[in-house]
Amino acid sequence: MRPEEHDETGDGLLVPMAWMYAEYVADGLLETGDLMEPTTLEYRAGRDALALTLFLSEGPVAGALPAARVDELRLLTASGAAWQRWVGARLDAKRRGSAPGADPDLALARGAWRWLEETELLAADLEALGAAPRGQAGYEGEDGERRVWTPAWRLGLPLGHLAIHLY
């Protein structure tokens, strides 16, 4: 879905329909899974990760997602490092293919990616086995679980991946 012009003055106000629809589908996937409260930063990270995946792949589809599309989304969200490189490459390719400031969908997608990369959330250290290495920043929670500051995409991607599995 391409942005549509809705400004009758002729200024051509571009509405980022593709990005807003990708967010809408991502919200639906996360709500179906009922994994997280929609008011949390973790939910936002999951929604943004899923919306980016939908937007940068073939785009969201109307109605129910076909089985082939669900499988594609599972594969894309399965590996964190590969997904991070894939998002960066796709955003760069879209940026090169459009004039600066001409694509409001791309501007919102780049903003979501920036937020996912730059925002860190305090979360359980899923990679910790045994004692923490000396000098590594982290906190021990009330339950004795080690917590570390993690980029938002590292939390949002597995949440989105799980939501796709539950779809």
Secondary structure, DSSP 8 states (H G I E B T S, - for coil): ---EE--TTTT--EE-HHHHHHHHHHHHHHHHHT-S-TTSHHHHHHHHHHHHHHHHTT---SSS--HHHHHHHHHHHS-HHHHHHHHHHHHHHHHHTS-TT--HHHHHHHHHHHHHHH-EEEEE-TT--SS--TT---EE-TTS-EEEEEEHHHHHHHHHHHHHHH-
